Amino acid sequence: MLEERIAREATVIAPDVLRVDMFLNHMIDTDLLGELGREFYRLFGGDAITKILTVEASGIAIACAAASYFRVPVLFAKKGRSNKTLDADVYSSEIHSFTKDVTTGISVARRFLPADDRVLVIDDFLAHGSAVRGLCDIIGQSGAALAGVGIAIEKGFQPGGAVLREQGIRLESLAIIESMDGGEIRFSR
Amino acid sequence: MLEERIAREATVIAPDVLRVDMFLNHMIDTDLLGELGREFYRLFGGDAITKILTVEASGIAIACAAASYFRVPVLFAKKGRSNKTLDADVYSSEIHSFTKDVTTGISVARRFLPADDRVLVIDDFLAHGSAVRGLCDIIGQSGAALAGVGIAIEKGFQPGGAVLREQGIRLESLAIIESMDGGEIRFSR
């Protein structure tokens, strides 16, 4: 279902940039999102997950869609400098967006990530893997267990997925794009 | 239910700043969010809504929770400079966060907000009303109809709500805080 939507509606707007803002990260199709959430639950539902961790902003919707099946809280890492509404007592890391060419600090209040949590990381995209690495770094700092990583769209031609799998992390990507050369999107099977 | 959660878990961390990051805008209780979404549907479900508009980041979760009842897409305005993954062809406005003391541009791709849309604006907080005004400004630019505004927590002692109601905009706030002087939270009834 996700591959069909990508094939039909997504646009390759630069050699490595896929625009899916018509259903995933600007306008959101909540029915589709519900199906993606259900699929993450099928994949990780037996894994005693106690929390879903993502990063603002575009990861929030898909993490919440998954969480409504798992019936666990979502925790989203905040970007940028801490502000008055966030605890001073945080775990922090850094992520680099190659699409936007910018490095951002991310942080999570310590009290929301106790060491006995069993965490599923969810995000919309996996490319170079910087966001997921930052989130895993924060989980490592907290002493919580990383149960796995669930991604909507993995760019299989970029190194993030391979690096995570080599580290023995359980990674489940709902659609893996093998190439999008010349604007033609091909999926791995 | 929301008032109970606020009374039990929220903290007043400055005379006008309420921290609800344990269930709404850092960690998210998706069961509670589902109930809030259902309540927005009870209030606006007969109003022929075709789209829900919010602004990243903390509005996304509650807008998606509502949209799953309305079965309409969520559109979230992006903050800051436009980037490679967003259309160049946007409606733009500005919002000011008094909590963070920062003014930010927001934008929405024109093609996702056609003039025949009937839009419900959803956000987590209403205080000075700057975010809602920015979203209403964008709806005005598009020619779409503003059906109403749904807010989780309104700070009734700040002017945003009164201004919107004076303009004849239908505003429904699920919890209205009348005062939080001395850290004691009182709701309007």
Interface residues (C-beta under 8 A of the other chain):
Chain A: I13 A14 V17 R19 D21 M22 N25 H26 M27 I28 D29 T30 D31 L33 G34 E56 A57 S58 I60 A61 C64 A65 A67 S68 R71 V72 P73 V74 L75 F76 K78 K79 N83 K84 T85 L86 D87 T99 K100 V108 A109 F112
Chain B: I13 A14 V17 R19 D21 M22 F23 N25 H26 M27 I28 D29 T30 D31 L33 G34 E56 A57 S58 I60 A61 C64 A65 A67 S68 R71 V72 P73 V74 L75 F76 K78 N83 K84 T85 L86 D87 T99 K100 V108 A109 F112
